[in-house]
Amino acid sequence: MPCSAVTLSLATISAIIAVALLAIAFSTDNWQSYEVKRTNIQVRSFPYDALKSLKSSKESLP
């Protein structure tokens, strides 16, 4: 029985802390938003084209 009382008290304290952190998160205005323009994203085969673009970008650096 003492183990269940300890578990219940830890769960209660954790729930209070979680609710407080959620309240802080929703009350602040530090959210980041991302805009994805899907028409600008090109579909390419990952391994070959990604390595090819990395090589070409390294060659173009001064």
Gaussian input, Z-matrix of N, CA and C with variables (Angstrom, degrees):
# hf/3-21g

backbone

0 1
 N
 C     1     B1
 C     2     B2     1     A1
 N     3     B3     2     A2     1     D1
 C     4     B4     3     A3     2     D2
 C     5     B5     4     A4     3     D3
 N     6     B6     5     A5     4     D4
 C     7     B7     6     A6     5     D5
 C     8     B8     7     A7     6     D6
 N     9     B9     8     A8     7     D7
 C    10    B10     9     A9     8     D8
 C    11    B11    10    A10     9     D9
 N    12    B12    11    A11    10    D10
 C    13    B13    12    A12    11    D11
 C    14    B14    13    A13    12    D12
 N    15    B15    14    A14    13    D13
 C    16    B16    15    A15    14    D14
 C    17    B17    16    A16    15    D15
 N    18    B18    17    A17    16    D16
 C    19    B19    18    A18    17    D17
 C    20    B20    19    A19    18    D18
 N    21    B21    20    A20    19    D19
 C    22    B22    21    A21    20    D20
 C    23    B23    22    A22    21    D21
 N    24    B24    23    A23    22    D22
 C    25    B25    24    A24    23    D23
 C    26    B26    25    A25    24    D24
 N    27    B27    26    A26    25    D25
 C    28    B28    27    A27    26    D26
 C    29    B29    28    A28    27    D27
 N    30    B30    29    A29    28    D28
 C    31    B31    30    A30    29    D29
 C    32    B32    31    A31    30    D30
 N    33    B33    32    A32    31    D31
 C    34    B34    33    A33    32    D32
 C    35    B35    34    A34    33    D33
 N    36    B36    35    A35    34    D34
 C    37    B37    36    A36    35    D35
 C    38    B38    37    A37    36    D36
 N    39    B39    38    A38    37    D37
 C    40    B40    39    A39    38    D38
 C    41    B41    40    A40    39    D39
 N    42    B42    41    A41    40    D40
 C    43    B43    42    A42    41    D41
 C    44    B44    43    A43    42    D42
 N    45    B45    44    A44    43    D43
 C    46    B46    45    A45    44    D44
 C    47    B47    46    A46    45    D45
 N    48    B48    47    A47    46    D46
 C    49    B49    48    A48    47    D47
 C    50    B50    49    A49    48    D48
 N    51    B51    50    A50    49    D49
 C    52    B52    51    A51    50    D50
 C    53    B53    52    A52    51    D51
 N    54    B54    53    A53    52    D52
 C    55    B55    54    A54    53    D53
 C    56    B56    55    A55    54    D54
 N    57    B57    56    A56    55    D55
 C    58    B58    57    A57    56    D56
 C    59    B59    58    A58    57    D57
 N    60    B60    59    A59    58    D58
 C    61    B61    60    A60    59    D59
 C    62    B62    61    A61    60    D60
 N    63    B63    62    A62    61    D61
 C    64    B64    63    A63    62    D62
 C    65    B65    64    A64    63    D63
 N    66    B66    65    A65    64    D64
 C    67    B67    66    A66    65    D65
 C    68    B68    67    A67    66    D66
 N    69    B69    68    A68    67    D67
 C    70    B70    69    A69    68    D68
 C    71    B71    70    A70    69    D69
 N    72    B72    71    A71    70    D70
 C    73    B73    72    A72    71    D71
 C    74    B74    73    A73    72    D72
 N    75    B75    74    A74    73    D73
 C    76    B76    75    A75    74    D74
 C    77    B77    76    A76    75    D75
 N    78    B78    77    A77    76    D76
 C    79    B79    78    A78    77    D77
 C    80    B80    79    A79    78    D78
 N    81    B81    80    A80    79    D79
 C    82    B82    81    A81    80    D80
 C    83    B83    82    A82    81    D81
 N    84    B84    83    A83    82    D82
 C    85    B85    84    A84    83    D83
 C    86    B86    85    A85    84    D84
 N    87    B87    86    A86    85    D85
 C    88    B88    87    A87    86    D86
 C    89    B89    88    A88    87    D87
 N    90    B90    89    A89    88    D88
 C    91    B91    90    A90    89    D89
 C    92    B92    91    A91    90    D90
 N    93    B93    92    A92    91    D91
 C    94    B94    93    A93    92    D92
 C    95    B95    94    A94    93    D93
 N    96    B96    95    A95    94    D94
 C    97    B97    96    A96    95    D95
 C    98    B98    97    A97    96    D96
 N    99    B99    98    A98    97    D97
 C   100   B100    99    A99    98    D98
 C   101   B101   100   A100    99    D99
 N   102   B102   101   A101   100   D100
 C   103   B103   102   A102   101   D101
 C   104   B104   103   A103   102   D102
 N   105   B105   104   A104   103   D103
 C   106   B106   105   A105   104   D104
 C   107   B107   106   A106   105   D105
 N   108   B108   107   A107   106   D106
 C   109   B109   108   A108   107   D107
 C   110   B110   109   A109   108   D108
 N   111   B111   110   A110   109   D109
 C   112   B112   111   A111   110   D110
 C   113   B113   112   A112   111   D111
 N   114   B114   113   A113   112   D112
 C   115   B115   114   A114   113   D113
 C   116   B116   115   A115   114   D114
 N   117   B117   116   A116   115   D115
 C   118   B118   117   A117   116   D116
 C   119   B119   118   A118   117   D117
 N   120   B120   119   A119   118   D118
 C   121   B121   120   A120   119   D119
 C   122   B122   121   A121   120   D120
 N   123   B123   122   A122   121   D121
 C   124   B124   123   A123   122   D122
 C   125   B125   124   A124   123   D123
 N   126   B126   125   A125   124   D124
 C   127   B127   126   A126   125   D125
 C   128   B128   127   A127   126   D126
 N   129   B129   128   A128   127   D127
 C   130   B130   129   A129   128   D128
 C   131   B131   130   A130   129   D129
 N   132   B132   131   A131   130   D130
 C   133   B133   132   A132   131   D131
 C   134   B134   133   A133   132   D132
 N   135   B135   134   A134   133   D133
 C   136   B136   135   A135   134   D134
 C   137   B137   136   A136   135   D135
 N   138   B138   137   A137   136   D136
 C   139   B139   138   A138   137   D137
 C   140   B140   139   A139   138   D138
 N   141   B141   140   A140   139   D139
 C   142   B142   141   A141   140   D140
 C   143   B143   142   A142   141   D141
 N   144   B144   143   A143   142   D142
 C   145   B145   144   A144   143   D143
 C   146   B146   145   A145   144   D144
 N   147   B147   146   A146   145   D145
 C   148   B148   147   A147   146   D146
 C   149   B149   148   A148   147   D147
 N   150   B150   149   A149   148   D148
 C   151   B151   150   A150   149   D149
 C   152   B152   151   A151   150   D150
 N   153   B153   152   A152   151   D151
 C   154   B154   153   A153   152   D152
 C   155   B155   154   A154   153   D153
 N   156   B156   155   A155   154   D154
 C   157   B157   156   A156   155   D155
 C   158   B158   157   A157   156   D156
 N   159   B159   158   A158   157   D157
 C   160   B160   159   A159   158   D158
 C   161   B161   160   A160   159   D159
 N   162   B162   161   A161   160   D160
 C   163   B163   162   A162   161   D161
 C   164   B164   163   A163   162   D162
 N   165   B165   164   A164   163   D163
 C   166   B166   165   A165   164   D164
 C   167   B167   166   A166   165   D165
 N   168   B168   167   A167   166   D166
 C   169   B169   168   A168   167   D167
 C   170   B170   169   A169   168   D168
 N   171   B171   170   A170   169   D169
 C   172   B172   171   A171   170   D170
 C   173   B173   172   A172   171   D171
 N   174   B174   173   A173   172   D172
 C   175   B175   174   A174   173   D173
 C   176   B176   175   A175   174   D174
 N   177   B177   176   A176   175   D175
 C   178   B178   177   A177   176   D176
 C   179   B179   178   A178   177   D177
 N   180   B180   179   A179   178   D178
 C   181   B181   180   A180   179   D179
 C   182   B182   181   A181   180   D180
 N   183   B183   182   A182   181   D181
 C   184   B184   183   A183   182   D182
 C   185   B185   184   A184   183   D183

   B1=1.4467
   B2=1.5233
   B3=1.3381
   B4=1.4597
   B5=1.5260
   B6=1.3205
   B7=1.4597
   B8=1.5275
   B9=1.3204
   B10=1.4542
   B11=1.5256
   B12=1.3093
   B13=1.4648
   B14=1.5254
   B15=1.3294
   B16=1.4670
   B17=1.5250
   B18=1.3108
   B19=1.4603
   B20=1.5262
   B21=1.3115
   B22=1.4606
   B23=1.5251
   B24=1.3139
   B25=1.4691
   B26=1.5299
   B27=1.3300
   B28=1.4647
   B29=1.5244
   B30=1.3194
   B31=1.4535
   B32=1.5279
   B33=1.3221
   B34=1.4618
   B35=1.5234
   B36=1.3148
   B37=1.4674
   B38=1.5275
   B39=1.3293
   B40=1.4705
   B41=1.5291
   B42=1.3280
   B43=1.4639
   B44=1.5241
   B45=1.3134
   B46=1.4618
   B47=1.5223
   B48=1.3274
   B49=1.4675
   B50=1.5288
   B51=1.3284
   B52=1.4607
   B53=1.5300
   B54=1.3179
   B55=1.4666
   B56=1.5256
   B57=1.3318
   B58=1.4602
   B59=1.5248
   B60=1.3150
   B61=1.4599
   B62=1.5252
   B63=1.3262
   B64=1.4666
   B65=1.5202
   B66=1.3145
   B67=1.4642
   B68=1.5209
   B69=1.3270
   B70=1.4660
   B71=1.5230
   B72=1.3193
   B73=1.4671
   B74=1.5231
   B75=1.3272
   B76=1.4581
   B77=1.5236
   B78=1.3291
   B79=1.4598
   B80=1.5262
   B81=1.3105
   B82=1.4645
   B83=1.5168
   B84=1.3186
   B85=1.4620
   B86=1.5294
   B87=1.3100
   B88=1.4588
   B89=1.5210
   B90=1.3113
   B91=1.4520
   B92=1.5169
   B93=1.2978
   B94=1.4622
   B95=1.5203
   B96=1.3089
   B97=1.4644
   B98=1.5206
   B99=1.3043
   B100=1.4536
   B101=1.5167
   B102=1.3107
   B103=1.4496
   B104=1.5254
   B105=1.3049
   B106=1.4615
   B107=1.5194
   B108=1.3240
   B109=1.4612
   B110=1.5231
   B111=1.2910
   B112=1.4626
   B113=1.5179
   B114=1.3168
   B115=1.4586
   B116=1.5195
   B117=1.3402
   B118=1.4586
   B119=1.5263
   B120=1.3061
   B121=1.4728
   B122=1.5214
   B123=1.3067
   B124=1.4578
   B125=1.5155
   B126=1.3071
   B127=1.4575
   B128=1.5200
   B129=1.3181
   B130=1.4583
   B131=1.5120
   B132=1.3061
   B133=1.4512
   B134=1.5206
   B135=1.3049
   B136=1.4524
   B137=1.5231
   B138=1.3112
   B139=1.4739
   B140=1.5214
   B141=1.3174
   B142=1.4585
   B143=1.5232
   B144=1.3234
   B145=1.4595
   B146=1.5220
   B147=1.3178
   B148=1.4586
   B149=1.5228
   B150=1.3229
   B151=1.4616
   B152=1.5202
   B153=1.3177
   B154=1.4589
   B155=1.5265
   B156=1.3405
   B157=1.4577
   B158=1.5250
   B159=1.3287
   B160=1.4666
   B161=1.5206
   B162=1.3291
   B163=1.4625
   B164=1.5206
   B165=1.3238
   B166=1.4577
   B167=1.5273
   B168=1.3368
   B169=1.4639
   B170=1.5153
   B171=1.3156
   B172=1.4577
   B173=1.5324
   B174=1.3189
   B175=1.4570
   B176=1.5255
   B177=1.3291
   B178=1.4519
   B179=1.5340
   B180=1.3365
   B181=1.4717
   B182=1.5350
   B183=1.3327
   B184=1.4634
   B185=1.5102
   A1=113.67
   A2=120.01
   A3=118.07
   A4=111.87
   A5=117.45
   A6=120.40
   A7=111.00
   A8=116.89
   A9=119.61
   A10=111.18
   A11=118.32
   A12=121.50
   A13=110.06
   A14=116.80
   A15=120.97
   A16=109.54
   A17=116.25
   A18=120.30
   A19=111.10
   A20=117.22
   A21=121.36
   A22=111.34
   A23=117.31
   A24=119.46
   A25=110.89
   A26=118.06
   A27=120.29
   A28=111.13
   A29=117.26
   A30=120.67
   A31=110.99
   A32=116.98
   A33=120.75
   A34=111.01
   A35=116.42
   A36=120.31
   A37=110.42
   A38=116.70
   A39=120.45
   A40=111.05
   A41=116.89
   A42=120.22
   A43=111.06
   A44=117.41
   A45=120.93
   A46=110.40
   A47=116.95
   A48=120.90
   A49=110.23
   A50=117.35
   A51=121.05
   A52=111.36
   A53=117.23
   A54=120.48
   A55=110.20
   A56=117.65
   A57=120.67
   A58=110.96
   A59=117.38
   A60=120.28
   A61=111.88
   A62=117.46
   A63=120.00
   A64=111.12
   A65=117.48
   A66=120.57
   A67=110.72
   A68=116.82
   A69=120.61
   A70=110.24
   A71=117.04
   A72=121.07
   A73=111.26
   A74=117.46
   A75=119.53
   A76=112.61
   A77=117.36
   A78=118.47
   A79=112.56
   A80=117.60
   A81=119.59
   A82=109.75
   A83=115.48
   A84=120.27
   A85=109.83
   A86=116.98
   A87=121.68
   A88=111.52
   A89=116.58
   A90=120.48
   A91=109.52
   A92=116.06
   A93=121.16
   A94=108.13
   A95=115.61
   A96=119.24
   A97=108.60
   A98=115.31
   A99=122.00
   A100=108.78
   A101=115.95
   A102=121.16
   A103=107.90
   A104=114.94
   A105=120.50
   A106=108.34
   A107=115.57
   A108=120.55
   A109=107.42
   A110=115.38
   A111=120.53
   A112=112.39
   A113=116.67
   A114=118.19
   A115=111.60
   A116=117.11
   A117=120.38
   A118=113.23
   A119=116.04
   A120=119.76
   A121=107.96
   A122=115.88
   A123=120.31
   A124=109.63
   A125=115.39
   A126=120.46
   A127=107.25
   A128=115.33
   A129=118.99
   A130=109.45
   A131=116.49
   A132=119.77
   A133=107.32
   A134=116.08
   A135=120.88
   A136=115.40
   A137=121.45
   A138=118.46
   A139=114.11
   A140=116.77
   A141=118.74
   A142=111.93
   A143=117.18
   A144=120.18
   A145=112.57
   A146=116.88
   A147=119.24
   A148=110.22
   A149=117.32
   A150=120.18
   A151=111.06
   A152=115.82
   A153=120.30
   A154=110.76
   A155=117.31
   A156=119.85
   A157=111.08
   A158=117.52
   A159=119.78
   A160=110.87
   A161=116.47
   A162=120.00
   A163=111.11
   A164=116.37
   A165=118.91
   A166=111.02
   A167=117.88
   A168=119.12
   A169=110.61
   A170=118.89
   A171=121.58
   A172=110.79
   A173=115.14
   A174=118.52
   A175=111.94
   A176=117.10
   A177=119.62
   A178=112.27
   A179=117.02
   A180=119.28
   A181=110.29
   A182=118.37
   A183=120.11
   A184=112.68
   D1=-36.86
   D2=-180.00
   D3=-65.20
   D4=-29.75
   D5=-179.22
   D6=-66.78
   D7=-39.11
   D8=179.30
   D9=-69.16
   D10=-32.04
   D11=178.23
   D12=-68.93
   D13=-39.13
   D14=178.23
   D15=-67.24
   D16=-43.57
   D17=179.15
   D18=-62.60
   D19=-42.07
   D20=179.28
   D21=-65.48
   D22=-39.62
   D23=179.65
   D24=-70.40
   D25=-39.17
   D26=176.46
   D27=-64.87
   D28=-38.80
   D29=178.60
   D30=-66.22
   D31=-37.75
   D32=179.02
   D33=-66.93
   D34=-43.72
   D35=178.88
   D36=-65.02
   D37=-41.94
   D38=179.04
   D39=-63.94
   D40=-38.40
   D41=179.38
   D42=-66.74
   D43=-39.30
   D44=178.55
   D45=-64.96
   D46=-43.23
   D47=178.35
   D48=-64.28
   D49=-41.26
   D50=179.95
   D51=-63.71
   D52=-42.27
   D53=179.00
   D54=-66.47
   D55=-38.37
   D56=177.97
   D57=-64.61
   D58=-42.41
   D59=178.85
   D60=-67.02
   D61=-37.08
   D62=175.50
   D63=-64.95
   D64=-39.45
   D65=178.22
   D66=-63.95
   D67=-40.28
   D68=177.37
   D69=-65.07
   D70=-42.24
   D71=-178.14
   D72=-64.00
   D73=-42.17
   D74=-177.91
   D75=-78.59
   D76=-22.57
   D77=-179.23
   D78=-84.28
   D79=-21.05
   D80=178.51
   D81=-84.43
   D82=159.04
   D83=-178.88
   D84=-112.94
   D85=41.19
   D86=-177.82
   D87=-102.27
   D88=32.43
   D89=-179.87
   D90=-82.22
   D91=145.32
   D92=177.38
   D93=-107.52
   D94=137.98
   D95=176.31
   D96=-121.10
   D97=143.58
   D98=-178.88
   D99=-119.23
   D100=138.43
   D101=175.98
   D102=-112.94
   D103=120.86
   D104=-178.37
   D105=-108.91
   D106=119.87
   D107=176.35
   D108=-96.56
   D109=99.68
   D110=-173.33
   D111=-66.44
   D112=-25.48
   D113=-179.96
   D114=-70.93
   D115=-22.30
   D116=179.50
   D117=-86.89
   D118=-9.75
   D119=-179.25
   D120=-88.54
   D121=125.04
   D122=179.90
   D123=-95.10
   D124=139.36
   D125=176.44
   D126=-85.48
   D127=127.65
   D128=179.11
   D129=-144.01
   D130=155.92
   D131=177.38
   D132=-73.43
   D133=123.52
   D134=-165.52
   D135=-59.81
   D136=-61.20
   D137=-168.33
   D138=-62.55
   D139=-48.00
   D140=-174.02
   D141=-71.92
   D142=-50.70
   D143=-176.73
   D144=-68.54
   D145=-33.98
   D146=179.42
   D147=-67.27
   D148=-43.16
   D149=178.19
   D150=-67.16
   D151=-37.83
   D152=179.30
   D153=-63.58
   D154=-41.66
   D155=179.55
   D156=-70.19
   D157=-32.74
   D158=176.59
   D159=-66.11
   D160=-42.34
   D161=179.30
   D162=-64.10
   D163=-42.32
   D164=-178.04
   D165=-69.95
   D166=-31.93
   D167=179.01
   D168=-73.21
   D169=-31.56
   D170=177.50
   D171=-70.95
   D172=-35.42
   D173=-179.74
   D174=-71.68
   D175=-27.51
   D176=-177.35
   D177=-84.08
   D178=-9.19
   D179=178.51
   D180=-73.40
   D181=146.14
   D182=179.46
   D183=-72.65

